Amino acid sequence: MQVHTDIAAFKNVRRPVLTTGTFDGVHRGHRKILERLTTVARKEGGESVLFTFHPHPRMVLFPGDNDLKLLNTQQEKVAQLEAAGLDHLLVVPFSREFSRMHAAEYVRDVLVGGIGVHAVVIGYDHRFGRNREGDLRVLHQYGDAYDFTVEEIPAQEVDHVKVSSTKIRQALLDGDIAAANEQLGYPYSVSGVVVKGDQLGRTLGYPTANIGGIDPFKLIPGDGVFTVHVELRDGHFGGMLYIGERPTLQSPEPQRSVEVNIFGLDRDLYGETITVRFVEKVRGDVRFADLEALKKQMQQDEAIARLRLGNRS
């Protein structure tokens, strides 16, 4: 897959068959669109193109909105799109000026004049142009005028539930890892760097790797204990991950932490890149009477996590 960041330099692409959108999560619904995009591109003797933006439009249009959390970092999205078999990823900076383009300008100057679109494969609810004035009906009209075809992809359903990035985000916040992973089509993951903590886990017999350096716009699932797979430079491991403010410690200034106890590994990990892939939630976050009660619960958590991982740890 080729990654492009400049429309003006997007040249010599054979019959571009295009889709567009943020594609946050590159979930099962997105991949249905990408599969159809690839099929149409092959049929037309062309090349598949995803036209998208960075940063996310909401970050530009609503800079004071700190609630936006994404399912993918840009690096994760690129990896997912490449795995889906996309030929070209065109990522351009989003700006207020771009958001003010009318639908006619967008089609004429960007899709036709800039990209040279041959065909468009798009989701059923796609809107474009200033104030979202353009829809599929309008796009078909422009296709007739500028000689490109338009194909609609209907709402994709998983177990009769429409797949959407919004629903996946909510499932993760609710701790419903199974639903999120089912709609994504792969285990949700969080990556960062192992940083030094207060080493309390070690005194309880459960040393943890504290994960820092997480992308600030990456969504972190709701608080609790989770069964996870862990990726490190020396292999893959099972583990149990905690997310929360550690209420048992009753800190005057609690801070949310993300830390993982890795089964079968006990070495210095500081400074290493780490990725955790969520399997399912074990329990919610709880304040215990004392550290001994917390330790007993962690022993139960470990037993459950190992069982759910199938003793592969």
Buried (B, 14 or more C-beta within 10 A) or exposed (E): BEEBEEBEEBEEBEBBBBBBBBBBBBBBBBBBBBBBBBBBBEEBEBBBBBBBBBBBBBBBEEEEEEEBBBBBBBEBBBBBBEEBBBBBBBBBEBEEEBBEBBBBEBBBEBBBEBBBBBBBBBBEEBBBBBEEEBBBEBBBBBBEEEEBBBBBBEEBEBEEEEBBBEBBBBBBBEBBBEBBBBBBBBBBBBBBBBBEBEEBBEEBEBBBBBBBEBBEBBBBBBBBBBBBBBBBEEEEBBBBBBBBBBBBEEEEEEEEBBBBBBBEBEEEBEEBBBBBBBBBBBEEBBEBEEEEEBBEBBEEBBEBBBEBBEEEB
